[in-house]
Amino acid sequence: LPRSYVILWALETLNMLRLLPMNPESALDAVPVDFAAKSIVSLLFNKRNYSTYHISAGASSSTSPYQIANAIQKSFPDLPPFKFIEKGLLNQIKLWAKNKLPEGAELYNYGAYLDYWKSIFTNTNQMRILLAAVEPYLEFAELSQVFDNSRLLHDTGFSSPEPAHSYIARSAKYLKNIDVF
């Protein structure tokens, strides 16, 4: 599959990195595309009681980076385990990818991940490209924003959507087929 801007591209990029500069407990509000499409169609063709709706997971079906990483990990047991690190270390990762990380930097404490990156990125420019592209996803995850979907559920009669970590667990094995470049 070619690079795309949907969530699976970002997940494969994170799957490659394995050392994640983000809060593992941030709330993520993501829904499957079929739920989004079904919601839009229902709202278009049925009586609406409001002018604004959030097509979202809502509090009952939100997930977290930790839950998603755990769901992905099961499909890739031979890769290093996911490790969450402070968001501020992203700058050190960028410096490492430029071969400019100063001696004594905290990132050197994660030598196994640095060795792993050396083995998968034949050119550190590849990693720099990925970091630039995935950074907005990291920023989004840090927002920890969950939208209230009670209007949607009430007016459509739908149940809460399946949490992202559940449906991603079923499709995680296909992440390796995504060309992140």
N, C-alpha and C positions, 0 to 999 in steps of 0.2 A: 504494500500500500504506500502511496506517496505521502509526504508530510501533509498534515492537515492541522487545523486549529481547534480540533475537538479534544475533549478530555482524554481520550485514549492515547493521543500523541504525547500529551504531557505526562501521562502515567508511564508510558514506555521510557520516556526520558528520565523520570525519577527512578524507574526500575533499573536503568543503566547506572545511574549515579550511586544509588544505595546509601550514600551519606547525605542526609537531607537537612538543610538549614531552615528548619521550620518547627513550629510548635506541634507536637504530635496530637495534642488534645483540642486544637482549634476545631470549631464546628464548621462543617462543610455542608452546604445546601445544594445538592445535585440530584437531578431526576433523570430517569431513562427517557430517551427520545420518544418512545411510544406513549409514555404517560403525558409528556408535553403535547404531542400531537393530538391525542385523545381529548385532553383538556381544552385545547384551542377549539377543536371542532365542536365540542359540547357547548362551550361558551358562545360560539358563533350562532348555533342553531337552536338554542334553548333560552328560556326566560332567564334574564340576569337581574339580580337584585342590587348590584353595585356597578360602578363604572370602572373600578380598578380591582384586579386580582393578581395574586402572586402564584404563578405556576412554579411551585417549589416543593421541596421535601417537607418543609415545616419541621417543627421541633420533634415530632414523633418519628420522623424518618431521616433526620440529618445523620451525618456520619462524621468521621474524623480522619486526618491523615494516618494515624496509627491503625485504625480499623481497615483502611484501604491498603496500607502497606502489608498488614497481616494477611489480607485476602490474596494479594499478589505473591507474597513470599511463598505460599504453599505451592504455587506453580513453578517456582524457580529455586528449589532447595539447594542447588549447587552454587548459587551466587552468594556473595557475602550477605549477612543479615542486614536488614535496614537498620540504620542508626540515625537517630534524630539529634541534631546539634543546634546550638544557638544560631539564630538568624544572622547575627553579626559576622559569623564565620564565612558567609557567602563572599564577602570581600576578599578573604584569604584564599578561598577556592579560585576566585577570578585571578588573583595574583599567581597562584600555583599554575593555572592554565597558561599564564604568560611567561612562566619560568622566572618569576620575580618575587617569589615568596621569601621573605627574609629568614635567616637562620633564627631558630628559637621560637618561631610562630606557633601558636597553639594548634594549628592544623596538622603539624608534624606528629601530634599525639595520635593521629589516626593513620599511621603508616600503612596498615594493611589495605586501607581504602585507596591511598595514594598509589600503592603498588598495583592494585586492581585497575585503577584508572590508566596507569601506564600500559597495562596489558590490553585494554580495550580501545584506547584512543591512540592510534598510531601517530597522530598529529594533534598536538594540544589545541590547535586552531579549531578542530572539531568540537572540543569541549567548550571553548569560548563561545562558539555559535550556539550550542545547546543552552548554555547558561543564560545568554542574552534572550533566547526565545522562551525559556521556561520561567524566567524571573517574574513576569506578570502573574503566572499561576501561583508562584510562591507567595507573592504579595496578596493575591486574592484569598489564599488559604489563611493567611495571617489576620484577615478581617474578622474571621469567626462570626460571620453574618448568617443568620437563619431567618427566613422570611415567614410571616404568618400566612398559611394557606387555608385558614378556616373558611373564608368566603368561598374559595374554589371548591373545597370538599362539600360544603353545605349546598351550594347551588348546582353542583353536578351530581351529587349523590355518590361520588367516588370515595373509595377508601384511601388512606394514605399510600403514597407510592412505596415501592420496594426500596429500602436503603441502598445507596450506591455500593457499599462494600459487599452486599449480597450479590447484586448482578455483576459486579466486576469480578468477583470470585469465579463466576462461571465463564467469563470471557478472558481472564488474565492469561491463560495459556496462549492466546493469540497475539499478545503484545509483542512477542518476538518477531512477528511478521510485519511490524510497522517500521518502515524506513524513516527514522527520525530526521534524516538529512534531506 
